[in-house]
Amino acid sequence: MKVHEKIRFMRQSKNWSQDEMAEKLAMSVNGYAKIEQGKTDASFSKLEQIAEIFDMDIVELLALGEKNVFFLMGDNSIGNNSINMLQVTDVSKELAFEIQKLQLMLEHKNELLAQKDSQIAKLEKIIALMENQAA
């Protein structure tokens, strides 16, 4: 889902009109409509405002791809017409990749530490030899 599509989806899930969103963003309805249609790229600050209005993190708003799953739950009881939205992101593949990357970084760090220890030991031998020659 593209960002402009997600913005439209989020607005519709809250039962807000484009007029209401434009007002919340202090912009013209036409300008806001162009953002939703993907005809205008919103600035980063405008995207931050939109994310704040939807009570979500900018990263969630910008998250693209098939990993985003939306779950809508409506309550149609009298006097309560709210829609709650829960966004669940499947990050298991991303986390596995990050864990693997961190493990490789740790292995590399351990190799560097071993090399450093080896070099220190060699330098200590050189210093000892030089001290013996000077004496």
N, C-alpha and C positions, 0 to 999 in steps of 0.2 A: 504494500500500500504506500503510495507516494505521500509526502508530507501534506500537500494541499488536500488530498483525499482524506487523510487522517483528521485534519482540522475540520473539514466538513462533517465527517462522521461523528467527531466528538461534539460539535455544536448540535447536530441533529439528535444525538443521544441524550442531550440535556434539554431538548425541546426548546431551544433558543432560535430566534429568527436571525437572519443576517443583519437586520436593523439593530437587534440587541447586541450582537457581537461587535458591530461597528461602533456602537455607542460605548461599550466597555473598553474598546481600543482607542477611542477618541479619533476616529477616522471616518471618512465617508463610506456609505453603504456600497457605492460603486467600487471604491478602492478595496474594501474588504472582499467583495464578491470576486474581484480579479485574483486575489490571493487564493480563494477557495477553488477557483476554476483553473489555477495553475498558469494564468496569463501573466501574473506579476510575481516575482520572487520577493518574499518578505525579508526585510533586514533581520540580522541576528537579534537586535534589541526588540523588534516586533515579535519575533518568534518566542523570545523570553516572556514577553507580555502575554502572548497567547497561552503558553504553557502555564503561566501563573494563574490565568483566568480559569483554566481547566484543572487547576490544583494538581499539576504534575510537574515532573522535572523536565527540563529542556531535552535531556538525553532520551527520555521516554518518547517525547514528541518527535524527535528526529530519528528514532530507531526505525529502520526500514527492513524489509525482507519478510520472509515467511515465518519468522520466529515469533511474531506478535499474534497473540490470540486474544480476542475480545469476548467477554462474557457479559451479556446484558440480562439484567433481572428487573422486571417491572412490577410495580405494585399499583394495581388499578382500584384500590379501595377508595371509598368515598372520602373526598377531602385530601387525599394523598396521591398525587399523580407523578411521583418522582421516579426517575430511572437511575439506578446505581450501576456504575460501570467498574468492572474489575479487569485490569489488564494483567495478563499472565505472560511472562516472557520465558520461553524455553531457552535457557542459557547453558544447558549441560554440555553441548559441544564446545561452546566458547570457553567455559570453565575448564574443560579437559585440556583444551589447547593452551590456555594460560598456565595451568598446572604443569604441563609438559615443558613449556617455555621456562618456567621458574626452576624446574628440576635441572634443565640443561644449564641455566645460569649458575645454579649452585655447584654443579659438577665442574663447570669452568672455573668458578671461584676457588674451589678446592684444588684444582690443578695449578692455578696461579700461586696459591699459598704454598703448595708443595715445592714449586719451582723457587719461590722466594726463600724458603727454608734451606733448600739445597745450595742456593747462591750464598746465603749467609754463612753456611758451614764452610764452603770453599773460601770465602773471604776471611773467615776466622783462621783457617789454616795458613793462608798467605800472610796474614798479619803475624801469626806465630813464627813462621819461617823468617820473616823480615826482622822480627825482634831478636831471634836467635843469631842472625847474621850480624846485627848491629852490636851484639854483646861480645 
